[in-house]
């Protein structure tokens, strides 16, 4: 990023320190650095908020069990925080002294930190975009290794090594606006370390973002998301969350990418407006990351509420036969046996009650038919269990057949009927118990009354016989 302007003469430039401080000659210095310092300050405040909220809601001990989106928020917050600290002191130094940063080693230190955190953020968001793409198109996650060591080695380790190498080779220093790659000696390094990678990553991220969202849009329209597509639904949610980082990355770095290309092609004709855009947008990473965090946080809360509500109203989130692999087993283990048993029980119930009705009308139940009467009572009591069974499981039987024939068109009402009736077995059993208990009490009273009546009749007969004698 060569920030030299037209005031530079044909004097041989040996390093960035030979460049004038951009904006100092034309009075634009504060207009460049004050907005930058303001954006950096706000960004750093947002970084602190993100980290505080992240670890307030979840323990740091379980960090590597957080969702990837939540971990990405923290990683990018650290990138923004490191970037903000290095860049704030850099800009503030220039504003105070109205000159380049001295000593040279301090400027190189600022440039080193800037190169590390800018590159780390570029690589991190690129991995996010690739991961979202792979997740949607191949239903796989990129393996980050234990405690994300592969991700961290790539996103932080590689920039650290290359930035250190650039520092050793004297490529870091002032560029006229701040400390980064030297505006004279480090132009080629800046081109291949920042401009080209940033432009390529921006284009690549945009392409992956578009492809990911096209696939999400198509699949969302094609699928009726239910139990059979919970995995796809979760993948879509994760991909949407990850895509937010890509959008934020584009907003933050689009101006820098244009500036890098423009400054390389025509370094003496970079528009003043582009400088302002770069110093504004490139320094709001923390703000954008906070917005992403809040959106993801809100989505997680809404998703948890939705799942909780589904469990309350539908009860469909149960562990039973696998909704994909276990459909055949469920058919032959539940649907078919349940339907057959229901039909068989109903048939036996009807035949039993027909026989009871006929025999009750045919017989004048007395002492000679006490056994038959007891059998009828027992049959009536047993039939109550059949009725209770039918009430409990009729909806499940219909649901099983319906779900097997047209799994995507099961009415919502049927879900409610299944989750209601299949879960009232205990209530029905209590009702059956109370009815049987009441019948037994009434039968005992009836038998006791009969014995009293028979005893009275026997006494009357005995008295009559005595009187006649």
PALORO-140039 format. One record per residue (C-alpha): residue number from 0; residue in one letter; chain; x, y, z. Coordinates in Angstrom, 2 decimals, decimal comma. Example, Ala and Ser with C-alpha at 12.3 -4.5 7.8 and 13.67 -1.06 7.14 Angstrom:
<sites>
   num   residuo   cadena        c1        c2        c3
     0         A        A     12,30     -4,50      7,80
     1         S        A     13,67     -1,06      7,14
</sites>
This chain:
<sites>
   num   residuo   cadena        c1        c2        c3
     0         X        A      0,00      0,00      0,00
     1         X        A      2,14      2,83     -1,27
     2         X        A      0,58      5,98      0,10
     3         X        A      2,97      8,41     -1,55
     4         X        A      1,49     11,47     -3,28
     5         X        A      2,44     13,87     -6,04
     6         X        A      4,57     16,01     -3,75
     7         X        A      7,31     13,41     -3,88
     8         X        A     10,01     14,59     -6,23
     9         X        A     12,42     12,62     -8,26
    10         X        A     14,61     12,19     -5,17
    11         X        A     15,73      8,62     -4,78
    12         X        A     13,52      6,93     -2,20
    13         X        A     15,34      4,41     -0,08
    14         X        A     12,58      3,57      2,41
    15         X        A      9,15      4,59      3,55
    16         X        A     10,70      7,20      5,79
    17         X        A     11,58      9,17      2,65
    18         X        A      7,86      9,47      1,86
    19         X        A      5,95     12,47      3,21
    20         X        A      3,31     11,84      5,86
    21         X        A      0,12     11,66      3,84
    22         X        A     -2,25     14,57      4,50
    23         X        A      0,28     16,67      6,41
    24         X        A      1,03     19,07      3,55
    25         X        A     -2,58     19,68      2,51
    26         X        A     -4,13     19,76      5,99
    27         X        A     -5,90     16,42      5,60
    28         X        A     -3,94     14,61      8,32
    29         X        A     -6,61     14,81     11,02
    30         X        A     -9,38     14,05      8,53
    31         X        A     -7,65     10,74      7,84
    32         X        A     -6,53      9,73     11,32
    33         X        A     -9,34     11,00     13,58
    34         X        A    -12,07      8,99     11,79
    35         X        A     -9,73      6,01     11,85
    36         X        A     -9,10      6,39     15,60
    37         X        A    -12,83      6,80     16,21
    38         X        A    -13,70      3,66     14,26
    39         X        A    -10,90      1,71     15,92
    40         X        A    -12,07      2,78     19,39
    41         X        A    -15,67      1,79     18,68
    42         X        A    -14,47     -1,45     17,14
    43         X        A    -12,39     -2,31     20,19
    44         X        A    -15,31     -1,58     22,52
    45         X        A    -17,40     -3,98     20,43
    46         X        A    -14,63     -6,59     20,69
    47         X        A    -14,75     -6,35     24,48
    48         X        A    -18,56     -6,63     24,42
    49         X        A    -18,45     -9,70     22,17
    50         X        A    -15,87    -11,50     24,31
    51         X        A    -17,70    -10,57     27,53
    52         X        A    -21,08    -11,77     26,27
    53         X        A    -19,62    -14,91     24,72
    54         X        A    -17,95    -16,11     27,90
    55         X        A    -20,73    -14,82     30,09
    56         X        A    -23,29    -17,13     28,52
    57         X        A    -20,96    -20,12     28,21
    58         X        A    -18,01    -21,42     30,19
    59         X        A    -14,53    -21,14     28,75
    60         X        A    -13,97    -24,73     29,88
    61         X        A    -16,41    -25,94     27,23
    62         X        A    -15,16    -23,54     24,54
    63         X        A    -14,21    -26,24     22,04
    64         X        A    -17,68    -27,78     22,40
    65         X        A    -19,36    -24,55     21,36
    66         X        A    -20,82    -24,37     17,87
    67         X        A    -18,38    -23,42     15,16
    68         X        A    -20,15    -20,13     14,56
    69         X        A    -19,76    -19,20     18,22
    70         X        A    -16,06    -20,09     18,16
    71         X        A    -15,53    -18,15     14,93
    72         X        A    -17,00    -15,09     16,63
    73         X        A    -14,39    -15,35     19,39
    74         X        A    -11,50    -15,97     16,99
    75         X        A    -12,45    -13,02     14,81
    76         X        A    -12,92    -10,85     17,90
    77         X        A     -9,34    -11,68     18,88
    78         X        A     -8,18    -10,77     15,36
    79         X        A    -10,04     -7,48     15,54
    80         X        A     -8,77     -6,78     19,05
    81         X        A     -5,13     -7,34     18,09
    82         X        A     -5,60     -5,29     14,93
    83         X        A     -7,27     -2,47     16,86
    84         X        A     -4,57     -2,26     19,52
    85         X        A     -1,71     -2,15     17,02
    86         X        A     -3,46      0,21     14,64
    87         X        A     -4,74      2,59     17,33
    88         X        A     -1,27      3,20     18,76
    89         X        A      0,07      3,60     15,22
    90         X        A     -2,48      6,26     14,20
    91         X        A     -2,28      8,02     17,57
    92         X        A      1,50      8,19     17,36
    93         X        A      1,34      9,86     13,93
    94         X        A     -1,32     12,35     15,08
    95         X        A      0,71     13,35     18,13
    96         X        A      4,15     13,73     16,52
    97         X        A      2,89     14,79     13,05
    98         X        A      5,55     12,55     11,59
    99         X        A      6,39      8,95     10,86
   100         X        A      6,66      6,51     13,72
   101         X        A     10,11      6,41     15,26
   102         X        A     12,15      4,44     16,15
   103         X        A     12,12      2,22     13,10
   104         X        A     11,79     -0,93     15,22
   105         X        A      8,56      0,37     16,77
   106         X        A      7,07      0,98     13,33
   107         X        A      8,12     -2,51     12,28
   108         X        A      6,46     -3,91     15,41
   109         X        A      3,21     -2,12     14,54
   110         X        A      3,47     -3,35     10,97
   111         X        A      4,18     -6,91     12,09
   112         X        A      1,09     -7,04     14,32
   113         X        A     -1,03     -5,48     11,62
   114         X        A      0,16     -8,00      9,02
   115         X        A     -0,46    -10,95     11,36
   116         X        A     -4,00    -10,02     12,38
   117         X        A     -5,13     -8,80      8,96
   118         X        A     -3,87    -11,98      7,30
   119         X        A     -5,30    -14,16     10,08
   120         X        A     -8,71    -12,59      9,60
   121         X        A     -8,52    -13,06      5,83
   122         X        A     -7,66    -16,74      6,18
   123         X        A    -10,19    -17,29      8,97
   124         X        A    -13,13    -15,91      7,01
   125         X        A    -12,01    -17,78      3,91
   126         X        A    -12,10    -21,02      5,91
   127         X        A    -15,57    -20,05      7,13
   128         X        A    -16,78    -19,58      3,55
   129         X        A    -15,26    -22,89      2,43
   130         X        A    -16,72    -24,70      5,44
   131         X        A    -20,21    -23,34      4,74
   132         X        A    -19,91    -24,39      1,10
   133         X        A    -18,72    -27,92      1,95
   134         X        A    -21,40    -28,25      4,62
   135         X        A    -24,21    -27,44      2,21
   136         X        A    -22,97    -29,28     -0,87
   137         X        A    -21,39    -32,33      0,78
   138         X        A    -23,00    -32,37      4,26
   139         X        A    -19,56    -32,45      5,85
   140         X        A    -17,56    -30,20      8,14
   141         X        A    -13,92    -29,37      7,47
   142         X        A    -11,98    -31,18     10,23
   143         X        A    -10,27    -28,55     12,38
   144         X        A     -8,54    -31,09     14,60
   145         X        A     -8,49    -31,38     18,36
   146         X        A     -9,08    -27,97     19,93
   147         X        A     -9,08    -26,47     16,42
   148         X        A     -5,30    -26,83     16,16
   149         X        A     -5,35    -27,15     12,36
   150         X        A     -7,48    -24,05     11,98
   151         X        A     -5,34    -22,03     14,39
   152         X        A     -2,04    -23,17     12,89
   153         X        A     -3,20    -22,14      9,44
   154         X        A     -4,91    -18,86     10,29
   155         X        A     -2,44    -17,59     12,90
   156         X        A      0,69    -19,68     12,39
   157         X        A      1,17    -19,01      8,68
   158         X        A      0,71    -15,20      8,96
   159         X        A      3,08    -15,12     11,93
   160         X        A      5,84    -16,88      9,99
   161         X        A      5,43    -14,81      6,83
   162         X        A      5,19    -11,54      8,77
   163         X        A      8,31    -12,44     10,74
   164         X        A     10,10    -13,25      7,49
   165         X        A      8,99     -9,92      6,01
   166         X        A     10,31     -8,13      9,09
   167         X        A     13,65     -9,91      8,90
   168         X        A     13,99     -8,97      5,23
   169         X        A     13,25     -5,31      5,99
   170         X        A      9,89     -5,23      4,23
   171         X        A      7,99     -3,62      7,12
   172         X        A      7,89      0,10      7,80
   173         X        A      5,90      3,31      7,14
   174         X        A      3,85      3,66      3,98
   175         X        A      3,00      7,32      4,41
   176         X        A     -0,23      6,75      6,31
   177         X        A      0,59      4,11      8,89
   178         X        A      3,07      1,33      9,60
   179         X        A      2,61     -1,78      7,54
   180         X        A      4,67     -2,86      4,55
   181         X        A      7,29     -0,26      3,74
   182         X        A      5,99      2,14      1,10
   183         X        A      9,23      1,87     -0,88
   184         X        A     11,01     -1,39     -0,05
   185         X        A      7,90     -3,44      0,67
   186         X        A      5,72     -2,76     -2,37
   187         X        A      6,23     -6,21     -3,91
   188         X        A      5,78     -7,93     -0,55
   189         X        A      2,63     -5,89      0,03
   190         X        A      1,35     -6,86     -3,41
   191         X        A      1,74    -10,60     -2,84
   192         X        A      1,05    -10,60      0,89
   193         X        A     -1,96     -8,29      1,00
   194         X        A     -3,34     -6,96     -2,29
   195         X        A     -3,44    -10,18     -4,32
   196         X        A     -4,52    -12,50     -1,46
   197         X        A     -7,15    -10,02     -0,26
   198         X        A     -8,60     -9,58     -3,76
   199         X        A     -8,58    -13,34     -4,42
   200         X        A    -10,12    -14,16     -1,05
   201         X        A    -12,80    -11,50     -1,55
   202         X        A    -13,73    -12,92     -4,95
   203         X        A    -13,56    -16,50     -3,71
   204         X        A    -15,67    -15,73     -0,65
   205         X        A    -18,29    -13,96     -2,75
   206         X        A    -18,50    -16,88     -5,20
   207         X        A    -18,76    -19,44     -2,39
   208         X        A    -21,31    -17,25     -0,62
   209         X        A    -23,49    -17,00     -3,72
   210         X        A    -23,26    -20,74     -4,45
   211         X        A    -24,04    -21,58     -0,84
   212         X        A    -27,10    -19,37     -0,73
   213         X        A    -28,37    -20,64     -4,08
   214         X        A    -28,19    -24,19     -2,75
   215         X        A    -29,83    -23,23      0,54
   216         X        A    -32,65    -21,47     -1,31
   217         X        A    -33,27    -24,44     -3,61
   218         X        A    -33,15    -27,05     -0,85
   219         X        A    -35,36    -25,00      1,44
   220         X        A    -38,02    -24,80     -1,25
   221         X        A    -37,68    -28,49     -2,13
   222         X        A    -37,74    -29,98      1,32
   223         X        A    -40,53    -29,99      3,85
   224         X        A    -38,25    -29,81      6,85
   225         X        A    -39,37    -32,25      9,52
   226         X        A    -37,97    -35,16     11,47
   227         X        A    -36,52    -36,66      8,31
   228         X        A    -34,56    -33,50      7,47
   229         X        A    -33,38    -32,21     10,83
   230         X        A    -29,74    -32,69      9,81
   231         X        A    -30,23    -30,67      6,63
   232         X        A    -32,05    -27,99      8,61
   233         X        A    -29,15    -27,79     11,08
   234         X        A    -26,68    -27,56      8,19
   235         X        A    -28,66    -24,71      6,67
   236         X        A    -28,67    -22,86      9,98
   237         X        A    -24,92    -23,32     10,41
   238         X        A    -24,25    -22,22      6,82
   239         X        A    -26,41    -19,12      7,21
   240         X        A    -24,55    -18,18     10,37
   241         X        A    -21,16    -18,70      8,73
   242         X        A    -22,22    -16,68      5,72
   243         X        A    -22,67    -13,68      7,99
   244         X        A    -18,90    -13,62      8,53
   245         X        A    -18,39    -13,53      4,77
   246         X        A    -20,74    -10,55      4,43
   247         X        A    -19,01     -8,74      7,29
   248         X        A    -15,61     -9,48      5,75
   249         X        A    -16,71     -8,00      2,42
   250         X        A    -18,03     -4,86      4,10
   251         X        A    -14,79     -4,42      6,02
   252         X        A    -12,23     -5,07      3,28
   253         X        A    -13,75     -4,16     -0,09
   254         X        A    -12,25     -0,66      0,04
   255         X        A     -8,83     -2,00      1,01
   256         X        A     -8,84     -4,41     -1,94
   257         X        A     -9,69     -1,63     -4,40
   258         X        A     -7,12      0,65     -2,78
   259         X        A     -4,39     -1,98     -3,04
   260         X        A     -4,97     -2,55     -6,75
   261         X        A     -5,33      1,17     -7,49
   262         X        A     -2,20      2,09     -5,53
   263         X        A     -0,20     -0,55     -7,37
   264         X        A     -1,37      0,48    -10,83
   265         X        A     -1,28      4,28    -10,37
   266         X        A      0,27      5,03     -6,98
   267         X        A      0,31      8,80     -7,54
   268         X        A     -3,39      9,09     -8,40
   269         X        A     -5,18      7,41     -5,51
   270         X        A     -8,34      9,45     -4,78
   271         X        A     -8,60     11,13     -1,40
   272         X        A    -12,05      9,59     -0,93
   273         X        A    -10,57      6,10     -1,23
   274         X        A     -8,20      6,83      1,65
   275         X        A    -11,15      7,83      3,81
   276         X        A    -13,09      4,73      2,82
   277         X        A    -10,13      2,51      3,67
   278         X        A     -9,48      4,11      7,06
   279         X        A    -13,18      3,86      7,88
   280         X        A    -14,27      0,42      6,68
   281         X        A    -11,06     -1,45      7,48
   282         X        A    -11,31     -0,34     11,10
   283         X        A    -14,90     -1,38     11,88
   284         X        A    -14,26     -5,12     12,08
   285         X        A    -15,15     -5,26     15,76
   286         X        A    -18,44     -3,47     15,14
   287         X        A    -19,35     -5,86     12,32
   288         X        A    -18,33     -8,85     14,43
   289         X        A    -20,58     -7,65     17,25
   290         X        A    -23,48     -7,37     14,81
   291         X        A    -22,77    -10,90     13,56
   292         X        A    -22,59    -12,15     17,14
   293         X        A    -25,93    -10,57     18,06
   294         X        A    -27,62    -12,02     14,97
   295         X        A    -26,24    -15,52     15,64
   296         X        A    -27,14    -15,24     19,32
   297         X        A    -30,68    -14,21     18,45
   298         X        A    -31,00    -17,05     15,96
   299         X        A    -29,82    -19,58     18,54
   300         X        A    -32,32    -18,26     21,08
   301         X        A    -35,17    -18,38     18,56
   302         X        A    -34,16    -21,87     17,45
   303         X        A    -34,10    -23,14     21,03
   304         X        A    -37,51    -21,62     21,66
   305         X        A    -38,83    -23,15     18,45
   306         X        A    -37,52    -26,60     19,35
   307         X        A    -38,89    -26,27     22,86
   308         X        A    -42,27    -25,24     21,50
   309         X        A    -42,27    -28,14     19,05
   310         X        A    -41,59    -30,56     21,87
   311         X        A    -44,45    -29,09     23,86
   312         X        A    -47,00    -28,98     21,05
   313         X        A    -45,97    -31,89     18,88
   314         X        A    -43,70    -34,10     20,89
   315         X        A    -42,12    -35,22     17,65
   316         X        A    -38,58    -34,96     18,97
   317         X        A    -38,46    -38,50     20,36
   318         X        A    -35,94    -41,27     20,11
   319         X        A    -37,50    -44,30     18,47
   320         X        A    -36,81    -45,92     15,12
   321         X        A    -34,47    -43,79     13,00
   322         X        A    -36,51    -41,51     10,76
   323         X        A    -34,37    -42,46      7,75
   324         X        A    -32,69    -45,81      8,36
   325         X        A    -35,42    -47,30     10,54
   326         X        A    -38,52    -46,78      8,41
   327         X        A    -38,83    -50,45      7,39
   328         X        A    -38,18    -51,68     10,92
   329         X        A    -40,75    -49,23     12,24
   330         X        A    -43,26    -50,46      9,67
   331         X        A    -42,95    -54,13     10,64
   332         X        A    -42,29    -53,59     14,33
   333         X        A    -44,89    -50,92     15,10
   334         X        A    -47,27    -49,91     12,33
   335         X        A    -48,29    -53,37     11,04
   336         X        A    -48,51    -55,11     14,46
   337         X        A    -50,37    -52,17     16,00
   338         X        A    -52,89    -52,05     13,15
   339         X        A    -53,42    -55,85     13,25
   340         X        A    -53,79    -55,92     17,03
   341         X        A    -56,26    -53,04     16,91
   342         X        A    -58,39    -54,80     14,30
   343         X        A    -58,15    -58,13     16,14
   344         X        A    -59,07    -56,55     19,49
   345         X        A    -62,04    -54,75     17,98
   346         X        A    -63,29    -57,95     16,34
   347         X        A    -62,94    -59,95     19,58
   348         X        A    -64,56    -57,13     21,54
   349         X        A    -67,58    -57,05     19,21
   350         X        A    -67,99    -60,84     19,22
   351         X        A    -67,71    -60,97     23,01
   352         X        A    -70,35    -58,32     23,56
   353         X        A    -72,71    -59,89     21,02
   354         X        A    -72,49    -63,18     22,92
   355         X        A    -72,98    -61,48     26,29
   356         X        A    -76,02    -59,60     24,99
   357         X        A    -77,62    -62,74     23,55
   358         X        A    -76,99    -64,88     26,62
   359         X        A    -78,24    -62,17     28,98
   360         X        A    -81,55    -62,02     27,12
   361         X        A    -81,85    -65,81     26,84
   362         X        A    -81,10    -66,74     30,41
   363         X        A    -82,99    -65,83     33,52
   364         X        A    -79,93    -65,60     35,71
   365         X        A    -80,43    -67,29     39,03
   366         X        A    -78,67    -69,80     41,23
   367         X        A    -78,35    -72,11     38,26
   368         X        A    -76,52    -69,45     36,22
   369         X        A    -74,17    -67,91     38,78
   370         X        A    -71,14    -69,21     36,90
   371         X        A    -72,36    -67,72     33,63
   372         X        A    -73,08    -64,42     35,37
   373         X        A    -69,57    -64,34     36,80
   374         X        A    -68,13    -65,05     33,36
   375         X        A    -70,12    -62,21     31,84
   376         X        A    -68,91    -59,83     34,53
   377         X        A    -65,30    -60,85     33,96
   378         X        A    -65,70    -60,47     30,19
   379         X        A    -67,20    -57,00     30,58
   380         X        A    -64,29    -55,95     32,79
   381         X        A    -61,71    -57,31     30,36
   382         X        A    -63,44    -55,55     27,49
   383         X        A    -62,74    -52,24     29,20
   384         X        A    -59,02    -52,78     28,57
   385         X        A    -59,73    -53,32     24,89
   386         X        A    -61,69    -50,07     24,72
   387         X        A    -58,89    -48,22     26,53
   388         X        A    -56,30    -49,72     24,17
   389         X        A    -58,30    -48,59     21,15
   390         X        A    -58,69    -45,05     22,51
   391         X        A    -54,96    -44,82     23,21
   392         X        A    -53,55    -46,21     19,96
   393         X        A    -56,04    -45,59     17,13
   394         X        A    -54,33    -42,32     16,13
   395         X        A    -50,88    -43,93     16,15
   396         X        A    -52,06    -46,70     13,84
   397         X        A    -53,49    -44,21     11,35
   398         X        A    -50,36    -42,06     11,62
   399         X        A    -48,08    -45,03     10,95
   400         X        A    -49,91    -46,02      7,78
   401         X        A    -50,24    -42,42      6,58
   402         X        A    -46,57    -41,61      7,25
   403         X        A    -45,46    -44,69      5,35
   404         X        A    -47,65    -44,00      2,31
   405         X        A    -47,16    -40,20      2,07
   406         X        A    -44,53    -39,14      4,62
   407         X        A    -44,44    -35,52      3,43
   408         X        A    -48,18    -34,94      3,74
   409         X        A    -49,02    -36,00      7,27
   410         X        A    -51,59    -33,51      8,62
   411         X        A    -50,57    -31,38     11,56
   412         X        A    -53,77    -32,39     13,35
   413         X        A    -52,71    -36,04     13,22
   414         X        A    -49,45    -35,18     15,00
   415         X        A    -51,43    -33,55     17,78
   416         X        A    -53,82    -36,52     18,02
   417         X        A    -50,92    -38,98     18,23
   418         X        A    -49,04    -37,02     20,88
   419         X        A    -52,25    -36,64     22,89
   420         X        A    -53,89    -40,06     22,78
   421         X        A    -50,72    -42,19     22,83
   422         X        A    -49,67    -40,53     26,09
   423         X        A    -52,88    -40,98     28,12
   424         X        A    -52,49    -44,70     28,81
   425         X        A    -52,11    -44,13     32,55
   426         X        A    -55,26    -41,99     32,66
   427         X        A    -57,28    -44,60     30,78
   428         X        A    -55,96    -47,37     33,03
   429         X        A    -57,04    -45,39     36,10
   430         X        A    -60,54    -44,99     34,65
   431         X        A    -60,72    -48,73     33,92
   432         X        A    -59,59    -49,48     37,47
   433         X        A    -62,23    -47,18     38,98
   434         X        A    -65,00    -48,72     36,84
   435         X        A    -63,97    -52,29     37,72
   436         X        A    -63,62    -51,37     41,38
   437         X        A    -67,08    -49,80     41,38
   438         X        A    -68,56    -52,86     39,70
   439         X        A    -67,02    -55,16     42,30
   440         X        A    -68,41    -53,04     45,13
   441         X        A    -71,88    -53,02     43,57
   442         X        A    -71,72    -56,77     42,95
   443         X        A    -70,77    -57,44     46,58
   444         X        A    -73,62    -55,24     47,77
   445         X        A    -75,99    -57,03     45,40
   446         X        A    -74,91    -60,47     46,63
   447         X        A    -75,17    -59,32     50,23
   448         X        A    -78,65    -57,97     49,58
   449         X        A    -79,64    -61,21     47,88
   450         X        A    -78,45    -63,20     50,90
   451         X        A    -80,45    -60,98     53,22
   452         X        A    -83,53    -61,34     51,05
   453         X        A    -83,09    -65,10     50,83
   454         X        A    -82,62    -65,27     54,62
   455         X        A    -85,79    -63,30     55,19
   456         X        A    -87,72    -65,53     52,84
   457         X        A    -86,41    -68,66     54,57
   458         X        A    -87,41    -67,27     57,98
   459         X        A    -90,88    -66,47     56,70
   460         X        A    -91,28    -69,98     55,31
   461         X        A    -90,11    -71,52     58,58
   462         X        A    -92,55    -69,39     60,58
   463         X        A    -95,36    -70,35     58,26
   464         X        A    -94,62    -74,04     58,69
   465         X        A    -94,53    -73,70     62,48
   466         X        A    -97,84    -71,87     62,52
   467         X        A    -99,49    -74,53     60,41
   468         X        A    -98,32    -77,20     62,76
</sites>
